[in-house]
């Protein structure tokens, strides 16, 4: 159990280290709390013994430990009110009637990444309530075309596919077959219906049936699975903790779409509106923090994630994510 003074000292050290990335000495705390340096050094030594602070080799000051960050987040953090400037920038995005739902989400996460210098991620998937309304094609040339999938909720997905040496009339027959047989099917069940209902009879209608089946199966499988946007991957280079080329290279590899989707999915959710995973609590990197929240709209459900150093501006990120989550869900209900 920490005393009130120990809590104040820990909070000051966390906030100063977040801001300056330099070990915090007793002098600064003396000025803030109006205590003697001997008293502050004694309290800092106690916090170090409790595992909440660490002493660096290059300075007599202290830095927060992973346990110290966790104590701060769970017991001392006060969520900042968003600045008028931050709120205005985000409101402009969500009040722009020219932007589609997905564009609003992408633009808001891009803005978060720019404002914080962290990496922002969206993991989304079409929900079970999305059913197939229509599939259509737009030929680009003899070998390539765009497949357009539309759901009953107005969600639209485009995918370029290559079908060399396949007659366009056979493609149209396959599209008609899909529209006639599986319109109204939940998006996350379409791939299964393709395999068990379309595949057995498609050979009776078209020659290159294997190519066509595989192409459309992949379209629907990708549509129903996680779609990932990773914004600001290289922002870690702006933080002092990441000056090791090998370490940065490993983290950037993890930021590839499929890798980051799997890593975030593997993190055991705490079940809160906003979840914070510090250092070893996440499986991305011991020197990083992952803050995430889930959202759900009639069109889609997914996660919003911000990844940065353990020395993260926690209260600001939480406030930003709460604001975006609320606006996404309000936008999706329209």
C-alpha positions as CSV (number, residue, x, y, z in Angstrom):
1,X,0.0,0.0,0.0
2,X,1.6,3.3,-1.1
3,X,1.3,6.5,0.9
4,X,-0.2,9.5,-0.7
5,X,3.3,11.1,-1.0
6,X,4.7,7.9,-2.7
7,X,1.8,8.0,-5.1
8,X,2.4,11.6,-6.0
9,X,6.2,10.9,-6.5
10,X,5.4,7.9,-8.8
11,X,2.9,9.9,-10.8
12,X,5.3,12.8,-11.2
13,X,8.1,10.5,-12.4
14,X,5.8,8.7,-14.9
15,X,4.5,11.9,-16.4
16,X,7.9,13.6,-16.6
17,X,9.5,10.5,-18.1
18,X,6.7,10.3,-20.7
19,X,7.2,13.9,-21.6
20,X,11.0,14.1,-21.7
21,X,12.4,10.5,-21.9
22,X,15.0,11.4,-19.3
23,X,15.5,9.9,-15.8
24,X,13.8,12.0,-13.2
25,X,15.9,13.3,-10.3
26,X,14.8,14.3,-6.8
27,X,15.3,18.0,-7.3
28,X,12.3,18.3,-9.7
29,X,10.1,16.4,-7.2
30,X,11.3,18.6,-4.3
31,X,10.2,21.7,-6.1
32,X,6.8,20.2,-6.9
33,X,6.0,18.7,-3.5
34,X,8.0,21.1,-1.3
35,X,9.9,18.4,0.5
36,X,13.6,18.0,1.3
37,X,15.8,16.1,-1.2
38,X,16.6,13.6,1.5
39,X,12.9,12.8,2.0
40,X,12.4,12.4,-1.7
41,X,15.4,10.2,-2.2
42,X,14.2,7.9,0.6
43,X,10.8,7.6,-0.9
44,X,12.3,6.9,-4.3
45,X,14.4,4.2,-2.8
46,X,11.3,2.6,-1.3
47,X,9.5,2.8,-4.7
48,X,12.5,1.1,-6.3
49,X,12.4,-1.7,-3.7
50,X,8.8,-2.2,-4.4
51,X,9.7,-2.6,-8.1
52,X,7.8,0.5,-9.3
53,X,10.9,2.5,-10.2
54,X,14.2,1.6,-11.8
55,X,17.6,3.3,-11.7
56,X,19.5,3.7,-14.9
57,X,23.3,3.3,-15.2
58,X,23.8,6.7,-16.7
59,X,21.9,8.9,-14.2
60,X,21.1,9.1,-10.5
61,X,17.4,9.7,-11.5
62,X,14.7,7.1,-11.7
63,X,12.5,5.8,-14.5
64,X,9.2,3.9,-14.2
65,X,9.4,0.1,-14.3
66,X,6.8,-1.9,-16.2
67,X,5.1,-2.5,-12.8
68,X,5.3,1.2,-12.2
69,X,3.4,2.0,-15.4
70,X,0.8,-0.6,-14.5
71,X,0.3,0.9,-11.1
72,X,0.0,4.4,-12.6
73,X,-2.5,3.2,-15.2
74,X,-4.7,1.3,-12.7
75,X,-4.6,3.7,-9.8
76,X,-3.2,7.2,-10.7
77,X,-4.1,8.0,-14.2
78,X,-6.6,10.8,-14.8
79,X,-8.2,10.7,-18.3
80,X,-7.4,14.0,-20.0
81,X,-10.2,16.1,-21.5
82,X,-9.5,16.3,-25.2
83,X,-8.1,19.6,-26.3
84,X,-10.5,21.7,-28.4
85,X,-8.1,21.4,-31.3
86,X,-8.0,17.6,-31.2
87,X,-11.8,17.4,-30.9
88,X,-12.4,19.8,-33.8
89,X,-10.1,17.9,-36.1
90,X,-11.8,14.6,-35.4
91,X,-15.3,16.2,-35.6
92,X,-14.6,17.5,-39.0
93,X,-14.0,14.0,-40.2
94,X,-17.1,12.4,-38.6
95,X,-19.3,15.3,-39.7
96,X,-18.1,15.1,-43.4
97,X,-21.1,13.6,-45.2
98,X,-19.0,13.0,-48.3
99,X,-17.0,10.3,-46.4
100,X,-18.1,6.7,-46.3
101,X,-18.0,4.9,-43.0
102,X,-14.7,3.1,-43.7
103,X,-13.1,6.4,-44.8
104,X,-14.2,8.1,-41.5
105,X,-12.5,5.3,-39.5
106,X,-9.3,5.4,-41.7
107,X,-9.0,9.2,-41.6
108,X,-9.6,9.3,-37.8
109,X,-6.9,6.7,-37.2
110,X,-4.5,8.5,-39.5
111,X,-5.1,11.7,-37.5
112,X,-4.4,9.9,-34.2
113,X,-1.2,8.6,-35.7
114,X,-0.2,12.1,-36.8
115,X,-1.1,13.7,-33.4
116,X,0.7,11.2,-31.2
117,X,3.5,9.8,-33.4
118,X,2.3,6.3,-32.5
119,X,1.1,3.5,-34.8
120,X,-2.7,3.1,-35.1
121,X,-4.4,0.0,-36.3
122,X,-7.9,-1.0,-37.3
123,X,-8.9,-4.7,-37.3
124,X,-12.4,-5.0,-38.8
125,X,-14.6,-7.8,-40.0
126,X,-18.0,-7.9,-41.6
127,X,-20.5,-8.9,-39.0
128,X,-22.9,-11.9,-39.2
129,X,-25.8,-9.4,-39.8
130,X,-24.2,-8.5,-43.2
131,X,-25.8,-10.7,-45.8
132,X,-24.9,-10.9,-49.5
133,X,-27.1,-8.6,-51.6
134,X,-25.3,-8.7,-54.9
135,X,-22.0,-9.6,-56.6
136,X,-21.0,-8.0,-59.9
137,X,-18.0,-7.7,-62.1
138,X,-16.2,-4.9,-64.1
139,X,-13.8,-6.3,-66.8
140,X,-10.5,-4.4,-67.0
141,X,-9.0,-6.3,-69.9
142,X,-8.9,-9.9,-71.2
143,X,-7.3,-11.3,-68.1
144,X,-8.3,-9.0,-65.2
145,X,-11.5,-7.8,-63.7
146,X,-12.9,-6.1,-60.5
147,X,-15.3,-8.1,-58.4
148,X,-17.8,-5.9,-56.4
149,X,-19.5,-7.4,-53.4
150,X,-22.4,-5.5,-51.8
151,X,-24.2,-6.4,-48.5
152,X,-27.7,-5.6,-47.3
153,X,-26.2,-3.1,-44.9
154,X,-24.6,-1.1,-47.7
155,X,-21.1,-2.4,-47.1
156,X,-19.2,-2.5,-50.4
157,X,-15.9,-4.4,-51.2
158,X,-13.9,-4.3,-54.4
159,X,-11.2,-6.8,-55.3
160,X,-9.1,-7.1,-58.4
161,X,-8.7,-10.7,-59.6
162,X,-6.8,-12.3,-62.5
163,X,-8.4,-15.0,-64.6
164,X,-6.1,-15.6,-67.6
165,X,-7.6,-17.8,-70.4
166,X,-11.1,-17.7,-68.9
167,X,-14.0,-16.8,-71.1
168,X,-15.8,-13.6,-69.8
169,X,-19.1,-15.3,-70.5
170,X,-18.2,-18.1,-68.1
171,X,-17.4,-15.5,-65.5
172,X,-20.8,-13.9,-66.0
173,X,-22.5,-17.4,-65.7
174,X,-20.6,-18.0,-62.4
175,X,-21.7,-14.5,-61.1
176,X,-25.4,-15.3,-62.1
177,X,-25.2,-18.6,-60.3
178,X,-23.9,-17.1,-57.1
179,X,-26.5,-14.3,-57.2
180,X,-29.3,-16.8,-57.8
181,X,-28.2,-19.3,-55.2
182,X,-26.6,-17.6,-52.2
183,X,-27.9,-14.0,-52.1
184,X,-29.2,-13.4,-48.6
185,X,-26.5,-15.6,-47.0
186,X,-24.5,-14.0,-44.1
187,X,-21.1,-12.9,-45.5
188,X,-19.2,-15.1,-43.0
189,X,-21.1,-18.2,-44.4
190,X,-20.7,-17.5,-48.1
191,X,-17.4,-19.3,-48.5
192,X,-18.9,-22.5,-47.0
193,X,-21.9,-22.3,-49.3
194,X,-19.6,-21.8,-52.3
195,X,-17.8,-25.0,-51.4
196,X,-20.8,-27.2,-50.7
197,X,-23.5,-25.7,-53.0
198,X,-21.8,-23.9,-55.9
199,X,-18.7,-26.1,-56.4
200,X,-20.6,-29.4,-57.0
201,X,-22.6,-27.9,-59.9
202,X,-20.4,-25.2,-61.4
203,X,-18.6,-27.7,-63.6
204,X,-21.9,-28.2,-65.5
205,X,-22.0,-24.6,-66.5
206,X,-18.4,-23.5,-67.3
207,X,-15.2,-24.9,-68.6
208,X,-12.5,-23.4,-66.3
209,X,-14.6,-24.1,-63.2
210,X,-11.7,-24.8,-60.8
211,X,-10.1,-21.4,-61.6
212,X,-13.5,-19.6,-61.2
213,X,-14.4,-21.4,-58.0
214,X,-11.0,-20.6,-56.4
215,X,-11.1,-17.0,-57.5
216,X,-14.5,-16.3,-56.0
217,X,-13.9,-18.4,-52.9
218,X,-10.8,-16.2,-52.2
219,X,-12.8,-13.0,-52.7
220,X,-15.5,-14.0,-50.2
221,X,-13.0,-15.5,-47.8
222,X,-11.0,-12.3,-47.7
223,X,-14.1,-10.2,-47.3
224,X,-15.4,-12.2,-44.4
225,X,-12.0,-12.3,-42.6
226,X,-10.2,-9.6,-40.8
227,X,-9.5,-6.5,-42.8
228,X,-6.5,-4.6,-41.4
229,X,-5.3,-1.0,-41.7
230,X,-1.9,-0.2,-40.2
231,X,-1.1,3.6,-40.1
232,X,2.2,5.1,-39.1
233,X,4.2,1.9,-39.0
234,X,7.5,3.8,-39.0
235,X,6.5,6.2,-36.2
236,X,8.5,4.0,-33.8
237,X,11.7,5.5,-35.4
238,X,10.7,8.9,-33.8
239,X,11.1,7.5,-30.2
240,X,14.4,7.3,-28.4
241,X,13.8,3.7,-27.1
242,X,14.0,2.3,-30.7
243,X,17.5,3.2,-31.9
244,X,18.5,-0.4,-32.5
245,X,18.2,-1.4,-36.2
246,X,17.6,-5.1,-35.5
247,X,14.9,-4.4,-32.9
248,X,13.1,-1.9,-35.2
249,X,13.3,-4.3,-38.1
250,X,11.6,-7.1,-36.0
251,X,8.9,-4.7,-34.9
252,X,8.2,-3.5,-38.4
253,X,7.9,-7.1,-39.6
254,X,5.2,-7.6,-36.9
255,X,3.4,-4.5,-38.2
256,X,2.6,-6.4,-41.5
257,X,-1.1,-6.7,-41.8
258,X,-1.5,-10.5,-41.2
259,X,1.1,-10.5,-38.5
260,X,-0.3,-7.7,-36.5
261,X,-3.9,-9.0,-36.8
262,X,-2.8,-12.3,-35.4
263,X,-0.7,-10.7,-32.6
264,X,-3.6,-8.5,-31.5
265,X,-6.1,-11.4,-31.6
266,X,-3.8,-13.4,-29.4
267,X,-3.9,-10.9,-26.6
268,X,-6.3,-12.0,-24.0
269,X,-9.0,-9.2,-23.6
270,X,-9.6,-7.8,-20.2
271,X,-13.2,-7.0,-21.1
272,X,-13.0,-3.3,-20.4
273,X,-14.1,-0.5,-22.8
274,X,-10.4,0.4,-23.2
275,X,-7.7,-2.2,-22.6
276,X,-4.1,-1.4,-21.9
277,X,-1.3,-3.9,-22.3
278,X,2.1,-2.8,-21.1
279,X,5.4,-4.4,-22.1
280,X,5.3,-8.2,-21.4
281,X,1.5,-8.1,-21.2
282,X,1.4,-7.8,-25.0
283,X,3.2,-10.1,-27.5
284,X,4.4,-7.3,-29.9
285,X,7.5,-6.1,-27.9
286,X,8.5,-5.8,-24.3
287,X,9.3,-2.1,-24.7
288,X,5.9,-1.3,-26.2
289,X,2.4,-0.6,-25.0
290,X,-0.8,-1.7,-26.8
291,X,-4.1,0.2,-26.1
292,X,-7.2,-1.2,-27.8
293,X,-10.9,-0.9,-27.8
294,X,-13.7,-2.8,-29.6
295,X,-16.5,-1.3,-31.6
296,X,-19.6,-2.7,-33.1
297,X,-22.0,-1.2,-35.8
298,X,-24.6,-2.9,-37.9
299,X,-22.1,-3.0,-40.8
300,X,-19.0,-4.1,-39.0
301,X,-17.4,-5.0,-35.7
302,X,-13.7,-4.8,-34.9
303,X,-10.9,-3.2,-32.9
304,X,-9.1,0.1,-32.8
305,X,-5.5,-0.2,-31.6
306,X,-2.8,2.2,-30.8
307,X,0.8,0.9,-30.4
308,X,3.6,3.0,-29.0
309,X,6.5,2.9,-26.5
310,X,5.9,2.0,-22.8
311,X,6.6,5.7,-22.3
312,X,3.2,6.5,-23.9
313,X,0.9,9.4,-23.3
314,X,-1.6,7.0,-21.8
315,X,-4.4,9.4,-20.7
316,X,-4.4,11.3,-24.1
317,X,-4.6,8.0,-26.1
318,X,-7.4,6.7,-24.0
319,X,-9.4,9.9,-24.4
320,X,-8.8,9.8,-28.2
321,X,-9.9,6.2,-28.5
322,X,-13.0,6.7,-26.5
323,X,-14.0,9.7,-28.7
324,X,-13.4,7.8,-31.9
325,X,-15.2,4.6,-30.7
326,X,-18.3,6.7,-29.7
327,X,-18.3,8.5,-33.1
328,X,-17.8,5.3,-35.1
329,X,-20.7,3.6,-33.4
330,X,-22.9,6.6,-33.8
331,X,-21.9,6.9,-37.5
332,X,-22.6,3.2,-38.1
333,X,-26.1,3.5,-36.6
334,X,-27.2,6.1,-39.2
